[in-house]
Amino acid sequence: MDAGGTNPGNDAALIAPQVNADPGDIESYAKRDPTRREHFLELLQEYSWQNFGLQQYREMSAWLMNQARSTDLGMALITLLISVFFNRKDGMATPYMSKL
C-alpha cells in the first residue's frame, strides 16, 4: 500500500488469504489516515526502531554528499544509501523511497 492509501494492482486478493482477512478489509485499511501512522509507531516501539528524523537526515545527507564527490551516477548513490540503511544495527527505520 502506498502512502496515499491506495493499493496498486490486486495486492489485496493476494494478501488477504495469507492473513485470514477479507480483501475488502485490506482495501479499506489505509483509508483512515491515522491508521498507518498509529501502526508505524507501534512497530517502532515493538522492535525498538527509531524514526528517520531531522538529525538522521542531516547526518546521512552529509555522508552522502561526500560519497557524491566520487560519482555522478544518482542511482549508484541511492543504491549505496539503501544498503547503508539495511545494514545499520541501530534500529533506524528505512525511510520511504520518496524521502530518499
Buried (B, 14 or more C-beta within 10 A) or exposed (E): BEEEBEBEEEEBEEBBEEEEEEBEEBBBBBEEEEEBEEEEEEEBEEEEBEEBEEEBEEEBEEEBEEEBEEEEEEEEBEEBBBEBBEEEEEEBBBBEEEEB
